[in-house]
């Protein structure tokens, strides 16, 4: 039996590492390589205006980067330095509130094939956390009774 009192606020990740629309994609590269994350909310002030995924970042890179050739590394550096976050980010971002149910989060993930959702304050104006499919998996496996429920 599942606990309906568990909300997004209970499992969200905080604090959230973010970027701004005016940051270069070089900063995104640095954050992805420094931290073990796959999504960066884009904020103006503390309001969510977009999101960048690791997949978005990878799409920009030269295909031969795998071989670490001098030319591919130079190409990637030039591309990342020349692009701003606002040119790459997904602008229409679904968000959750901390009081939303896990069923709500799972439903959005299933329906839209998203892997991360920023969590905003009750007023919808301030970023306070992020929920990823990884957070849901961690929660489910720390509560084995949930694995057989209809939530998952």
N, C-alpha and C positions, 0 to 999 in steps of 0.2 A: 504494500500500500504506500502511496506517495504522500509526501507532506506538502499540502497546498500552501503552507505558510512560507515556504522557501521562495524567494523572489530573485529577480535579476540583481538587486542590490546585495544579496548574500554571496553571490559567486563572481561578481564583476572584478576585474583587475583595476587596481589603483596603486599609485598614481599613474597617469597616462602620459606617455612620451608623445609629443606632438610636433608638428611643423606648421609654418604659416604659408599663405599663398605666395609670398615674395621670396621664400627661401629657394635656393638652387637645388637641383636634384643631386648635387654633390653632397649636400647635408643629408638627404634621404639615404644615399649610399652609405655614409658614415654611420648613421643610426642603425640601418639594417645590419651592417657588419659588426657593430659594437654590441648590440643587444640582440637577444634571441626573440625577435618579433617579426610579424608578417603583415602588420597593418599599422598605418600611422594616420590618426585623425588630423585633419587640417583645420586650424582654428584662426579666427580673427578675434583678438581679445581672448575670450574663453568660449566663444560661440563656434560650433561646428559648421564649417562651410564646405567640407569635402573630406575625402579619404584617399589614401594611396596604399595599394597593396604591393607586396613583394613581387607579385606577377606583373603589375603595371611597370615596376622598375625594370624587371628582367626583359620586358618587351623592347626597351630602349637600347639594350646592349647589343654590340656586334656579335654575330653568331660564332665567330672564331675566338671569342674571349676564352673559351674553354682551353685553348691551346696556349693562351697567354703570349701571343705574339706581340711584338713591339707596336706594330701598326694597329692591332685591335685595341690594345690598351690605350694608345693615344687617341683613337677614335672615340672610345668610351669616355675618356676624360673630357674631350671637347664637347661631346653631346651633353653629358651631365652638367658641365659648367654653363652651357648655353641655355638650358631649359629651366624654367621656374616651376615650382610645385603646381601653381594654378593652371599651367598648360597641360599637366599630366593627370591631375586628380580627377576622381569621380565627383561630380558636383552635387548630384541628387543623392543624399545619404539618408537611409532609414535610421531612426534612432529608437532607443528604448528609454524608459524611465525606471528608476530603482524599484518602484513598487510593482512593475509589470511581472507577470508570472513567468516561470520557466517555460510553460506551455506556449506562451506568446512568443518568446524568443525562438524556441524550436520551430514553431510554425513559420516564422519569418525566414529562418535559415533554410528550411525545407522548400518553401515556395519560391524563394528568390535565388537560391544557391549562393547566398552570402556566406562569409566565414567570420565576419566581425561586425559588431554593431556598437557604435558609441552610445554611452548611457549619459543622459542629460538630466539636469535638475528638474524639479517639479514644474518649474515655469518654462522649461524647454530652452532656456537661454545659456546655461552653463554646463560645460563638459565636466562630468564627475567620475567617469569610469569607462571601461570598454568590456564587452562580453564577446568571447570568441567561441568557436566550436570546440576548441581545446579546453576552455573553461568548463563547458558542458560535459565533455568527456571526463575530465578530472572529477567533477562533481558526481557523475553517474557511477564511476568506478570507486569512489569513496563511500558510496551508498548502494551496495549491490542489489538491494531490494528494488531499486528503480529500474534496473536493466530490463526487467520483464514488464514494466508498466507501459501504458499507452503514451506516456510523454516521450519516450525514446523508442 
